[in-house]
Amino acid sequence: MANLLIIGRFPPPIGGVTMHLKRLTQGLRQAGFDFDFCDLGMASTFEILSDIARHRIIHIHFSNPAAQMLFAIFCRLTCKKLIITYHGCWGRYGKLGNWMVKLSARFAYVPIVQERTSLAPALRCNPRACEISTYIADSEMQPLPASLHLKIAFRCEHYEATFCTNAWNVTFDKYGREIYGISEMINRFAAYPQYQLLISDPSGNYRSYIQNSTQHISSNVFFVSHLHDFKSILLLSDAFIRNTTTDGISLSIHEARDLRIPVLASSTVWRPPFCSTFQDFSGTDLKVKLEEARRLITLPVAASDTLPKLIELYRNIDLKCVSTI
């Protein structure tokens, strides 16, 4: 039995957390690192508790503050070394949710945050807190169905530039705003008929939400509302837009960077220097921002070191576990 147990979900649904877990477990296997995985979508409560009982190190990947807190308290009581990866920006919940996040970080052995602005408050809760990005590069790409690829390529010929964005589901922040800002983008693109917006909507829920809440969707907006590889959409685009009200590091931003696709991103959280940032998308000049993004995407960026950092962390914790036996 491996010493490490990773708990979370694999896609579908497609999202930052599930894609990170898929790539993390694939990378660990390729590196020959021994671990076990517990899929929350498949395992019963009894199976989860049994798995935890048989492992010394537990690494959880889910975003429910109450569940994180309960896991942290349970692991502390059972003398397990718990690692929590927080997949969003610190402080994104309401008062109760943020309190539970802080408590889970305090009881965890190592809390992991994704970006620099979250590290300071995490360190105040736990001096072992560290910053490790969730982005793990993946060269694998699933092509779009031929008919869909041809349809999008044909549409692209009729526009000066094609932008794309994505949303795994319709979700709202603590202020009731759309986290992915799709409605705002659709309204903005109505003023730019020369540009096209492709919306990656793998659940199909956003198309339904927009159709029910918006009277008119301009012809330069196109939904892709079934399971697909977003990198295939990126390759058909001239730029990627990340218009979120809160965020982690955003896997899609880094996927766009790897493919040399210019990135426009909201400034609600820290963004990498290759991003052209904006404060309010409804007032953003798309032409100016596209030109800026094309310049910034040429900046050099260090390669992702997420997998080596996590392997080193696992090994260091395992050594501490062995030394205390």
C-alpha positions in Angstrom: 0.0 0.0 0.0 1.3 3.4 -1.0 1.9 6.0 1.7 0.1 8.8 -0.4 -3.6 9.0 -1.0 -4.9 11.6 -3.4 -8.6 12.4 -3.1 -10.7 14.2 -5.7 -12.5 13.7 -9.0 -11.5 13.0 -12.6 -13.2 14.7 -15.6 -16.0 14.8 -16.5 -17.0 17.4 -15.5 -14.2 19.3 -17.2 -12.8 22.0 -15.0 -9.5 23.3 -13.5 -9.6 21.0 -10.5 -10.5 17.8 -12.4 -8.0 18.5 -15.2 -5.2 19.2 -12.7 -5.9 15.8 -11.0 -5.9 14.0 -14.3 -2.5 15.5 -15.3 -1.1 15.1 -11.7 -1.9 11.4 -11.5 -0.6 10.8 -15.0 2.6 12.6 -14.3 3.2 10.7 -11.0 2.7 7.4 -12.8 5.1 8.4 -15.5 7.6 9.4 -12.8 7.2 6.0 -11.1 5.9 7.6 -7.9 3.7 5.3 -5.9 0.3 6.6 -4.8 -3.4 5.6 -4.6 -6.3 7.6 -5.8 -9.8 7.9 -4.3 -12.5 9.2 -6.7 -15.1 11.1 -4.7 -17.6 10.6 -7.6 -17.3 6.8 -7.2 -16.4 6.0 -3.6 -18.8 5.7 -0.6 -18.2 7.4 2.7 -17.0 4.1 4.2 -14.6 3.5 1.3 -13.1 7.0 1.7 -12.6 6.6 5.4 -11.1 3.1 4.9 -8.7 4.6 2.3 -7.7 7.3 4.7 -7.1 4.8 7.5 -4.6 2.9 5.3 -2.4 5.9 4.3 -0.1 8.3 6.2 -0.3 11.2 3.7 -3.6 12.5 2.3 -3.8 15.1 -0.4 -7.3 16.5 -1.1 -8.5 18.5 -4.2 -12.0 19.9 -3.8 -13.3 23.4 -3.2 -16.0 23.0 -0.6 -14.8 24.9 2.5 -17.0 22.8 4.9 -15.6 19.5 3.4 -12.0 20.9 3.6 -12.5 21.8 7.3 -14.0 18.4 8.2 -11.2 16.6 6.4 -8.6 18.7 8.2 -10.1 18.1 11.6 -10.5 14.3 11.0 -6.9 14.0 9.7 -5.6 15.9 12.7 -7.5 13.7 15.1 -6.3 10.5 13.3 -2.7 11.7 13.0 -2.7 11.8 9.3 -0.5 14.3 7.3 -3.0 16.3 5.3 -2.2 18.4 2.2 -4.9 20.7 0.9 -4.6 22.4 -2.5 -6.8 25.5 -2.5 -7.8 25.8 -6.2 -9.1 29.4 -5.9 -8.1 32.8 -4.7 -7.9 33.2 -0.9 -10.9 35.1 0.5 -13.3 34.4 -2.4 -16.1 33.0 -0.1 -18.4 34.8 2.3 -17.5 35.3 6.0 -18.4 31.7 7.1 -16.7 30.1 4.1 -13.5 32.1 4.5 -13.5 31.2 8.2 -13.7 27.5 7.4 -10.9 27.8 4.8 -8.7 29.4 7.5 -9.5 26.7 10.0 -8.8 23.9 7.5 -5.4 25.6 6.7 -4.6 25.8 10.4 -5.4 22.0 10.9 -3.8 20.8 7.7 -0.1 19.7 7.7 0.6 21.7 4.4 -1.8 24.1 2.8 -1.0 24.8 -0.9 -2.1 28.0 -2.6 -1.7 28.9 -6.3 -0.7 32.5 -6.4 1.3 35.0 -4.5 -1.6 37.1 -3.1 -3.0 34.1 -1.3 0.3 33.0 0.2 0.6 35.7 2.9 -2.8 35.0 4.6 -2.2 31.3 4.3 1.1 31.6 6.1 -0.6 33.5 8.9 -2.8 30.4 9.4 0.0 27.8 8.9 3.8 28.5 8.6 4.1 25.4 6.4 1.9 27.0 3.7 3.5 27.1 0.3 2.8 28.3 -3.2 2.7 25.6 -5.9 0.9 26.3 -9.2 -1.7 23.7 -10.3 -0.7 24.0 -13.9 0.9 20.9 -15.4 1.6 21.0 -19.1 0.0 18.4 -21.3 0.9 17.9 -25.0 -2.0 15.5 -25.6 -4.8 17.1 -27.7 -8.1 15.6 -28.9 -9.2 17.1 -32.3 -12.6 18.5 -32.7 -15.1 16.5 -34.8 -14.3 17.2 -38.5 -17.7 18.9 -39.1 -17.4 21.2 -36.1 -13.8 22.1 -37.0 -14.8 23.0 -40.6 -17.7 25.0 -39.4 -15.6 27.1 -37.0 -12.8 27.5 -39.5 -15.4 28.7 -42.1 -16.8 31.2 -39.6 -13.3 32.5 -38.8 -12.8 33.5 -42.4 -15.5 36.1 -42.0 -14.1 38.0 -39.0 -11.0 40.1 -38.5 -10.2 38.2 -35.4 -11.6 35.3 -33.4 -11.5 35.4 -29.6 -12.4 32.4 -27.4 -13.4 31.9 -23.7 -14.5 29.0 -21.6 -16.8 28.1 -18.7 -17.2 24.6 -17.2 -20.6 25.6 -15.7 -22.7 28.5 -14.7 -21.4 29.7 -11.3 -21.6 32.9 -9.3 -19.3 34.5 -6.8 -20.2 35.7 -3.2 -21.7 38.9 -4.7 -24.0 37.1 -7.1 -21.9 37.9 -10.2 -21.2 35.4 -12.9 -17.7 34.1 -12.1 -16.9 33.6 -15.8 -18.5 36.8 -17.1 -20.0 35.2 -20.2 -23.1 37.5 -20.3 -20.8 40.6 -20.1 -18.7 39.3 -23.0 -21.6 38.6 -25.2 -22.9 42.1 -24.6 -19.5 43.6 -25.4 -19.1 41.7 -28.6 -22.4 43.0 -29.9 -20.4 46.3 -30.3 -17.6 44.6 -32.3 -19.3 42.9 -35.3 -15.9 42.5 -36.9 -14.8 40.1 -34.1 -16.0 36.7 -33.2 -16.4 35.1 -29.8 -16.2 31.3 -29.4 -17.6 30.1 -26.1 -16.3 26.7 -24.8 -19.3 25.4 -22.9 -18.7 21.6 -22.3 -21.6 21.1 -19.9 -24.1 22.9 -22.2 -25.5 24.7 -19.2 -24.2 28.2 -20.2 -25.9 28.1 -23.5 -29.2 27.3 -21.8 -28.6 30.0 -19.2 -27.9 32.7 -21.8 -30.8 31.7 -23.9 -33.1 32.0 -20.9 -31.7 35.3 -19.6 -30.8 37.2 -22.9 -33.2 38.4 -25.5 -30.7 38.5 -28.3 -27.4 36.8 -29.0 -25.5 38.5 -31.9 -24.4 36.3 -34.8 -20.7 36.8 -33.9 -21.1 34.6 -30.8 -20.8 30.8 -31.2 -21.2 28.2 -28.4 -19.5 24.8 -28.4 -21.8 23.0 -26.0 -20.5 19.5 -25.7 -17.4 17.7 -24.4 -14.3 18.7 -26.3 -10.6 19.6 -25.8 -10.4 23.3 -25.2 -6.9 23.4 -26.7 -8.5 22.6 -30.1 -10.6 25.7 -29.7 -7.5 27.8 -28.8 -5.8 26.7 -32.0 -8.7 28.2 -34.0 -8.5 31.5 -32.2 -6.5 34.7 -32.3 -6.8 35.4 -28.6 -8.2 33.9 -25.3 -10.2 36.0 -22.8 -10.4 35.1 -19.1 -13.1 37.5 -17.7 -13.4 36.1 -14.2 -14.5 37.8 -10.9 -12.2 35.4 -8.9 -9.7 32.9 -10.0 -6.8 30.6 -9.2 -3.9 30.4 -11.7 -6.2 29.4 -14.5 -5.0 26.3 -16.5 -6.5 27.8 -19.6 -4.3 30.9 -19.4 -1.2 28.8 -19.4 -2.5 26.4 -22.1 -3.0 29.5 -24.3 0.6 30.7 -23.5 2.0 27.3 -24.4 0.2 27.5 -27.8 1.4 31.1 -28.2 -2.2 32.4 -28.2 -2.5 36.0 -26.8 -4.3 36.3 -23.5 -6.7 39.0 -22.2 -7.5 38.6 -18.5 -9.4 40.4 -15.7 -7.2 42.0 -13.1 -9.3 40.7 -10.2 -6.3 38.5 -9.2 -2.6 38.5 -10.0 -2.0 37.5 -13.7 1.2 36.4 -15.4 3.2 39.2 -17.2 2.3 37.8 -20.6 -1.4 38.7 -20.0 -3.0 41.9 -21.2 -5.2 42.8 -18.2 -8.4 44.8 -17.9 -10.6 46.0 -14.9 -14.0 46.2 -16.6 -14.6 44.1 -19.7 -17.8 46.1 -20.6 -15.5 49.2 -21.2 -12.5 47.4 -22.7 -11.3 48.4 -26.2 -10.8 45.0 -27.8 -8.7 46.2 -30.6 -6.2 47.9 -28.3 -6.1 45.0 -25.9 -5.6 42.5 -28.7 -2.6 44.4 -30.0 -1.2 44.6 -26.5 -1.8 40.9 -25.9 0.0 40.0 -29.1 3.1 41.9 -27.9 3.1 40.4 -24.4 2.7 36.8 -25.5 6.3 37.0 -26.8 7.7 37.5 -23.3 9.8 34.5 -22.0 8.2 32.4 -19.3 9.8 29.7 -17.1 8.6 26.1 -17.7 6.1 24.6 -15.3 7.8 22.9 -12.2 4.6 21.9 -10.5 5.1 18.1 -10.7 8.8 18.1 -9.4 7.7 20.4 -6.5 4.9 18.1 -5.5 7.0 15.0 -5.7 9.6 16.7 -3.5 6.9 17.7 -1.0 5.5 14.2 -0.8 9.0 12.7 -0.2 9.9 15.2 2.5 6.6 14.5 4.3 7.1 10.8 4.0 10.6 11.0 5.5 9.1 12.9 8.5 6.5 10.2 8.9 9.1 7.5 8.8 11.3 9.3 11.3 8.5 9.5 13.8 7.6 5.8 13.7 
